[in-house]
Amino acid sequence: MKKKQIFESEIFEVKRVITRVQSELKKIQELEDKALEEERRRKSCSHTRTRLSSAQLRNQKEQSKKGTCQRLQRQASRTIKEKELSRKEDKLKEWNDLLSGVEKAIAAEMASSQERARRAEREREEARRREEARYWQRRQEELKETMRKQQEENAKREQANARLPKLKQHKRMLPGRLLSSGGRRKQQSG
């Protein structure tokens, strides 16, 4: 994020310089247009007057030299400003490319971070499911064990119940034993 702020700051500064240079170029162009207009006006005035005094002629030549000199200065200034503008525009493009690279890196890091978060969430969910499956498996094993014990007890009861009629028969044969359910003793005849 710091890189992005640095690049944005540099881009802002370069744009500010570009705007300033473009404004200066516009002023130079306005001066050039004004000088050309003045030159045309002067030439048209000199054509209307056919006779000029030597002082006027000298003054006109000085004005012409001065105008030429100023035009050359403006042209040199414009060339310098255009080169500076070109350099600044190249610099702006470079900073924009760098900023784009940083933004892509940030986006990639965010995507990677989000993917890690999703992966961690999936892993937590999977761990929760495994734990839940282990719980239900233990519960199922406990139920199976309980059912097995109940079946064993039922089997023992059935065996005990199956032996019970045989015991009743044996008890009838034995003297002095309790044979009925009332707690009475049957006496043996004989």
Secondary structure, 3 states (H helix, E strand, C coil): CHHHHHHHHHHHHHHHHHHHHHHHHHHHHHHHHHHHHHHHHHHHHHHHCCCCCHHHHHHHHHHHHHHHHHHHHHHHHHHHHHHHHHHHHHHHHHHHHHHHHHHHHHHHHHHHHHHHHHHHHHHHHHHHHHHHHHHHHHHHHHHHHHHHHHHHHHHHHHHHHHHHHHHHHHHHHCCCCECCCCCCECCCCC
